[in-house]
Amino acid sequence: MIAFSPEDHERISAAVAKAERNSDGEIVTIVARRSDAYHDVALHYAVLAMLLVPVLGSVVPQGWIDWGTGLLFGWNATIGFRTLMILLFVTMALFFLIVRYALAYQPLRMALTPGRTKSRRVHRRAVELFRTGCEMKTRGRTGVLLYLSLAEKRAEIVADQAIADKVAPDVWGEAMAVLIEEVKAGRPGLGMALAVGKIGAVLTTVLPPTLDNPNELPDRLLEL
């Protein structure tokens, strides 16, 4: 997993301080290892594998079925309906458990999670953190959260009311692009600092600094 060095923390804090000097905005930076455990994704795959058992059974050649039942019950045995249902249930349960325990391995579970699901979970987590740590925490509602989720390699920018009213969501695209590019290159600290600079440039135009410009939110990088 990508790690942030002390130098990265200093670089990001300096970028936040510089950006806030040039505007009335307050920037909070948060990095999380991941935004969700995705246990429900593993469960969905396990259920799907279980439900595929009857489907696969319907297309398996009869010769294979005769061979398998011969090994279990003898070549001349007659299988009743009840026995067949028990075999079906056991096989479905076995498939469920195999897939469920295989996906207990986090990297595999993350790799099999659809990209849209990751994006939704990262966005949801960013909004939760924004509401907890940024929203209405400043006098003028001028807080901005830059959130990076490392496992998903996704980021979100969430702004408070005074900024959201003036800045369309696509305006943050340049900051997001430089951040994700650096994260993929293995330089998340530099990416966060550059993204903060881009955010600061936007804030300077919509919230120019006033004489009374206190530092209301922490400048340091928060790691979860």
N, C-alpha and C positions, 0 to 999 in steps of 0.2 A: 504494500500500500504506500502511496506517495506520502511523504512526510514534509512538514514545514520546519525549517531550521530557525535558530534564533535570528539569523540575518534576514530571513524572510519576514519574520514578525516585525523587525525594525523597519524594513523597507515598506511594508504595508502601513504601519503606523505613521511613518513619515509622509506617505502618499495621502493618507486620510487627513492629517493635520494640514498639509498644503492645500488640499482641495477645500477644506472648511474655512481656511483663511480667505479664500477668494469668493466665498458665497455665504449665505445664511443657512445653507443646508447642513444637515448632520448625517454623516455616513457611518453605518455599522457594517462590519465585515464578519461573516460567520462561515466556518468550514465544518462540514460533517463528514464522517467516514462513509455513511450512507443515510438515505432518508427513510428507509423502511426495511424490514427484515424479509418481506415478500413471502411469508409463510403461506398466505392464501394462494399464491401462485403455485407453490409445491403441491398444495392440496388439490387444486384444479387439475394439474397434470396427473396426479395419482387417480383421481376420479375418472378422468378421460381414459387412462390406461385400463382401468377396471371395466369401463363400459365397452371398450374395444374387444374384450374377450369374446362375447357372443358373436360379434361381427367376424372376428378372425376364425372362430369355430365354424361359421357358415361357409367359409371359402377353403378350409383345409381339405385336401383330398381324402376321400373315404379310406383309402389304403393306409394313410397315416393314422387315422382314427382307429382302424382295426388293429394296427400294430401296437398303438399305445394301450388300448384296452386289453389286448392280449398279454402285454407285459404285466399289467396290474391285476387282472382277474383270471388269466388263463385263456387259452385260445378258444375254448369251447363254451366259455361263460356267456350268459345272457344278461345284459344290463337293463334293469328296469328304469322306469321314469324317475322314481325317487332317487336312485343311485346317480342317474345322469344329472339331476338337479343339484345333488350334493357336490359332485365333481365340478359342476359349473360354478357353484358358490365358492368352493375352495380355490379354484383357479383365479376367479375374480379377486378374492381377498389377497391371494399371493401377489398378483400383479400390482394391486394397490400398495401393498407394503413395500415391495421392491422399489417402485418409483418414489414412494414417499420417503423412504430412508436414503435413497440415492440423492434426492434433492435436499436432504439435510445438509449436504455439503454446500456452503454458501456460494463459492465461486460458480458452481454449476447452476445453482438456482438463479443467480444473478444473470448468467449468460443466457438462460432460457426465458427470462422475463421479457415480454414484449417492450419495445422502445416507448410506445405510447403510455404503457403502464408506468414505466420509470418516470417519464416526463410529468405525468399527473401526480405521482407521489412526491416528486421533488417540489413541484409547485405548491402542493398542499402543505408540505412541511415548511416551505419558505414563508407562506402566508401565516402559519401558526407562530413561527418565530418572530415575524414582523409584528403581529398583534401583541405578542408578549413583551418584546423588547424595544419596539420602535414607535408603534402607533400611538399618537397622542402623548408621547413622552417629551415633546418639545413645545415651547410656547406657541409657535406659529405652525405646528404640524408640518415640520419641514424635514422629517427623518426619511432616510433611504437605506434599505437593506440590500447588501450584496451577499448573496448566499451561494455557496459552492458545495455540491455533493460529490465526493470523490469517486465512490464506487460506480455511480451512474454516469460520471463525466458530464454533468449537467449543472447549469447555474440559473439563478433567478434574480431579478432586480425588482423589488417591491417598494413603492414610494408612498409617502403619506399624502394627505389630501391636498395640501398647498402646492405640492409638486405634481401630483397626478392630474390636477385640473389644468395644468399648463403644458405637460409633456405627454405626448402620445407614446404608447408602449414601444412602438418600433424605433423610437429615437434612441433607445438603449441598445440597439443592435450592434453598434460598433464596439461598445464595451463588452458585450457578451461574446462577440466574435474573437476579440483579442484574448479574452480570458480562456475560452475553450481551446483555442489554438495553443496557448502556452501550457495548459494542463495536459493536453495530448502529447506535447513535446517533453513532458516531465519537469516543467518549470512552473508549478502552481503559484509559488510565491511571487514570481515576476508577473505572472498573469493577473493575480489579484491587484497588485500595485498598478499595473497599466490600466486595468479596468476602472480602478478608483480614479485615476487621472481622467479617463474619458467621462466618467460620471461627473466629476468636478467641473469639467468644461461645460457640460450641459447645465449644471446648477448655476454656474456663473452668469449665464444668460437669462435665466428665469428667476433667480434669487440672488441678485447682486448683494455684496456685503454691506451691512449698515454699521453705524458706530457702536451700537449695542449688539454684539455678536458673541454671546457666551458659548462655551463648549458644553453642550448639554448631554451628549452621549459619548461613551468611551471610544477612543481612537484605536485601541488595540484589537488585534485579530482574536476572535473567540473560536476555539476549537471544541467541537462536541464529540 
